[in-house]
């Protein structure tokens, strides 16, 4: 499992809508080996919040969207 991601998280991320910013973030982090703890620290949220984003359960707060999109762009270059 890449960087400690459970099979459940990977599967939930793959089946969630690609259009969601949090899901795109999850795909980029899983592929790049960036940990949930690193993402949580980067955006000042809990690890559970990051898991919820990755799995498409919740959307990031609007004020974080631009920063998250830029982070995804850096990871996917």
N, C-alpha and C positions, 0 to 999 in steps of 0.2 A: 504494500500500500504506500503510495507516495506521501512522504512526510507525515506519516501517522494518520492519514485520512482513513476513516472506516469505509468498508465496502458500501454501507448504507448511505453515507454522505456522497460518495462518488456516484452511486446509482441515482440518488435523489437529484443530484446536480445535473446528471445527464438527461433525466426525464423532465426537468423543469423547463419553462419557457426561455429560449435563448434571448428573447427581447428584454428580459429583466436585467437591470444593471448588476444586482447582487449575484445573479446566476453567472453572468459574464465574468464577474470578478472571481467567483469560485472556480470556473473553468480555467482561467488564467493562472490562478494560484496553485491549483492542483497540478496543472501541466508544468509549472515552473518550480514546484517544490517549496512554495512560500507557505509558512505555517499559519494556522488560524490565529495563534498568539501574536505573531508579527502583524497581521492585518488588524487585529483588535487594537493593538498598541498604536498603529499608524493612524487609525481613525477615532481613537478615544472611546471605543465601545467594548462591550463584553465579548468573550469568545462565543457565548451562546447567540448573541446578536449576529455575529459573523456566520455561524452555522445556519441561522435562519435566512440570512441573505443568500448564502450558497445554495440552499435547498429550495429557494423561491417561496418561502413562507411569509416573509416580510420584505418590504422595500426599505432601502436606506432613507434616512431623513433627507428632504430636499436640499438642505444646505451642504450635504456631503456628496451629492451626485457628481458635480463637476470634478471634484478631487478624486473620486473613485474612478470615473471615466479616464482621467489622466493616468492614474495608477495602472489600470488595465492596459492602456496604450503602451506604457513603458514595459510592462511584462510581456506583451505580445509582439514587440518589435523583432 
